[in-house]
Amino acid sequence: MCNITIHHLEPDLTQRLEERAAQHGRTIEAEIKAILQSVLAPKTNLVEAIEKHFAHLGDFDIPEITREPMGTAPNFESIEA
């Protein structure tokens, strides 16, 4: 574990950090750790995250949505200005 010191932190940033820590019921140090962990955490595969979130619902099938074929694009060259 290492210690980090940040010099010359802007007062506005310090105030916002203090407010955010208070909102989450954490110390400023704990809030900084949480921010760093959320930013530096390994990125999760979105599909896996969704599956994990809804795993408690069990298996189910989502019906396929039928769609109409795509129409042809309009031709604007034939329109006179």
Backbone as CSV, one residue per row, in Angstrom:
resi,resn,N_x,N_y,N_z,CA_x,CA_y,CA_z,C_x,C_y,C_z
1,MET,0.851,-1.166,0.000,0.000,0.000,0.000,0.897,1.229,0.000
2,CYS,0.479,2.251,-0.703,1.283,3.464,-0.776,0.474,4.650,-0.259
3,ASN,1.180,5.685,0.115,0.555,6.940,0.532,0.687,7.930,-0.612
4,ILE,-0.376,8.686,-0.853,-0.376,9.679,-1.923,-0.712,11.034,-1.321
5,THR,0.040,12.030,-1.699,-0.221,13.399,-1.272,-0.507,14.230,-2.516
6,ILE,-1.581,14.979,-2.480,-1.934,15.844,-3.608,-1.773,17.289,-3.153
7,HIS,-0.884,17.998,-3.802,-0.632,19.396,-3.466,-1.479,20.316,-4.349
8,HIS,-1.828,21.463,-3.817,-2.488,22.535,-4.567,-3.822,22.096,-5.183
9,LEU,-4.629,21.392,-4.417,-5.960,21.005,-4.876,-6.858,22.232,-4.814
10,GLU,-7.573,22.504,-5.892,-8.419,23.690,-5.956,-9.488,23.642,-4.859
11,PRO,-9.766,24.790,-4.240,-10.768,24.836,-3.158,-12.138,24.314,-3.600
12,ASP,-12.538,24.622,-4.828,-13.833,24.159,-5.331,-13.862,22.634,-5.402
13,LEU,-12.780,22.051,-5.866,-12.703,20.600,-5.958,-12.712,19.968,-4.567
14,THR,-12.005,20.582,-3.642,-11.988,20.094,-2.260,-13.388,20.137,-1.665
15,GLN,-14.103,21.221,-1.900,-15.467,21.364,-1.380,-16.384,20.300,-1.959
16,ARG,-16.305,20.089,-3.262,-17.155,19.077,-3.902,-16.819,17.679,-3.396
17,LEU,-15.553,17.425,-3.156,-15.134,16.134,-2.625,-15.670,15.927,-1.209
18,GLU,-15.610,16.960,-0.387,-16.147,16.883,0.967,-17.658,16.637,0.944
19,GLU,-18.370,17.324,0.050,-19.821,17.150,-0.062,-20.167,15.740,-0.526
20,ARG,-19.420,15.249,-1.501,-19.681,13.901,-2.012,-19.426,12.854,-0.925
21,ALA,-18.344,13.033,-0.169,-18.037,12.102,0.918,-19.154,12.113,1.960
22,ALA,-19.651,13.297,2.301,-20.735,13.407,3.274,-22.011,12.735,2.770
23,GLN,-22.311,12.894,1.482,-23.505,12.264,0.907,-23.440,10.746,1.004
24,HIS,-22.238,10.199,0.858,-22.069,8.746,0.896,-21.721,8.240,2.296
25,GLY,-21.638,9.146,3.280,-21.329,8.746,4.646,-19.918,8.210,4.803
26,ARG,-18.979,8.775,4.035,-17.599,8.312,4.075,-16.676,9.463,4.439
27,THR,-15.472,9.094,4.850,-14.433,10.095,5.032,-13.955,10.519,3.648
28,ILE,-13.220,11.617,3.590,-12.689,12.063,2.301,-11.751,11.001,1.730
29,GLU,-10.929,10.404,2.588,-10.016,9.358,2.119,-10.779,8.165,1.548
30,ALA,-11.837,7.741,2.235,-12.641,6.623,1.741,-13.332,6.988,0.430
31,GLU,-13.766,8.232,0.311,-14.422,8.670,-0.928,-13.437,8.670,-2.086
32,ILE,-12.223,9.147,-1.847,-11.203,9.144,-2.898,-10.900,7.710,-3.331
33,LYS,-10.800,6.793,-2.360,-10.567,5.379,-2.691,-11.707,4.834,-3.550
34,ALA,-12.946,5.151,-3.179,-14.108,4.660,-3.936,-14.097,5.207,-5.359
35,ILE,-13.752,6.479,-5.512,-13.688,7.093,-6.842,-12.625,6.398,-7.684
36,LEU,-11.446,6.215,-7.102,-10.362,5.563,-7.841,-10.720,4.125,-8.204
37,GLN,-11.351,3.396,-7.280,-11.741,2.018,-7.568,-12.771,1.956,-8.689
38,SER,-13.726,2.886,-8.694,-14.755,2.857,-9.735,-14.182,3.200,-11.107
39,VAL,-13.202,4.086,-11.125,-12.603,4.499,-12.392,-11.600,3.470,-12.899
40,LEU,-10.859,2.873,-11.998,-9.788,1.978,-12.394,-10.163,0.503,-12.357
41,ALA,-11.392,0.183,-11.976,-11.825,-1.208,-11.934,-11.813,-1.802,-13.342
42,PRO,-11.515,-3.101,-13.438,-11.557,-3.728,-14.761,-12.953,-3.591,-15.362
43,LYS,-13.004,-3.330,-16.645,-14.281,-3.163,-17.323,-14.981,-4.511,-17.434
44,THR,-16.269,-4.512,-17.144,-17.076,-5.717,-17.186,-17.742,-5.846,-18.553
45,ASN,-17.818,-7.054,-19.016,-18.548,-7.328,-20.239,-20.019,-6.996,-19.983
46,LEU,-20.626,-6.163,-20.812,-21.995,-5.705,-20.594,-22.982,-6.860,-20.569
47,VAL,-22.820,-7.814,-21.473,-23.738,-8.959,-21.516,-23.647,-9.741,-20.213
48,GLU,-22.427,-9.990,-19.738,-22.255,-10.725,-18.489,-22.852,-9.954,-17.313
49,ALA,-22.690,-8.644,-17.302,-23.236,-7.828,-16.218,-24.764,-7.899,-16.207
50,ILE,-25.380,-7.857,-17.379,-26.844,-7.935,-17.462,-27.315,-9.309,-17.019
51,GLU,-26.636,-10.359,-17.481,-27.008,-11.725,-17.080,-26.906,-11.886,-15.566
52,LYS,-25.850,-11.373,-14.978,-25.654,-11.477,-13.530,-26.747,-10.711,-12.789
53,HIS,-27.092,-9.538,-13.291,-28.107,-8.703,-12.640,-29.471,-9.384,-12.609
54,PHE,-29.819,-10.080,-13.694,-31.139,-10.693,-13.796,-31.131,-12.199,-13.529
55,ALA,-30.031,-12.747,-13.031,-29.911,-14.193,-12.806,-30.975,-14.709,-11.842
56,HIS,-31.372,-13.901,-10.874,-32.356,-14.344,-9.876,-33.734,-14.607,-10.490
57,LEU,-33.975,-14.140,-11.708,-35.268,-14.356,-12.367,-35.351,-15.727,-13.036
58,GLY,-34.226,-16.404,-13.188,-34.215,-17.715,-13.845,-34.134,-17.564,-15.354
59,ASP,-34.167,-18.699,-16.031,-34.087,-18.688,-17.493,-35.428,-18.303,-18.113
60,PHE,-35.378,-17.514,-19.140,-36.571,-17.188,-19.910,-36.140,-16.769,-21.304
61,ASP,-37.033,-16.892,-22.254,-36.737,-16.525,-23.631,-37.380,-15.189,-23.956
62,ILE,-36.635,-14.374,-24.636,-37.171,-13.107,-25.111,-37.624,-13.333,-26.551
63,PRO,-38.896,-13.061,-26.854,-39.369,-13.315,-28.217,-38.670,-12.415,-29.229
64,GLU,-38.464,-12.961,-30.411,-37.832,-12.196,-31.475,-38.820,-11.175,-32.016
65,ILE,-38.356,-9.983,-32.264,-39.202,-8.922,-32.794,-39.078,-8.938,-34.309
66,THR,-40.213,-9.149,-34.972,-40.185,-9.143,-36.436,-40.190,-7.709,-36.927
67,ARG,-39.455,-7.476,-37.987,-39.342,-6.122,-38.520,-39.628,-6.144,-40.006
68,GLU,-40.108,-5.013,-40.469,-40.345,-4.852,-41.898,-38.999,-4.678,-42.596
69,PRO,-38.925,-5.076,-43.868,-37.666,-4.838,-44.586,-37.399,-3.334,-44.699
70,MET,-36.154,-3.004,-44.769,-35.759,-1.603,-44.854,-36.177,-1.034,-46.203
71,GLY,-36.711,0.165,-46.185,-37.126,0.814,-47.430,-35.928,1.335,-48.210
72,THR,-36.169,1.713,-49.435,-35.079,2.261,-50.245,-34.856,3.719,-49.860
73,ALA,-33.628,4.158,-49.962,-33.281,5.528,-49.602,-33.819,6.485,-50.656
74,PRO,-34.283,7.659,-50.258,-34.794,8.617,-51.240,-33.659,9.156,-52.131
75,ASN,-34.039,9.521,-53.343,-33.079,10.079,-54.284,-33.356,11.575,-54.390
76,PHE,-32.479,12.383,-53.835,-32.674,13.819,-53.831,-32.089,14.506,-55.058
77,GLU,-31.396,13.764,-55.891,-30.810,14.354,-57.082,-31.858,14.782,-58.105
78,SER,-33.003,14.139,-58.080,-34.049,14.467,-59.056,-34.856,15.698,-58.653
79,ILE,-34.637,16.219,-57.440,-35.372,17.392,-56.980,-34.651,18.647,-57.440
80,GLU,-35.413,19.556,-58.060,-34.805,20.809,-58.532,-34.776,21.822,-57.402
81,ALA,-33.715,22.603,-57.361,-33.561,23.605,-56.304,-34.335,24.866,-56.616
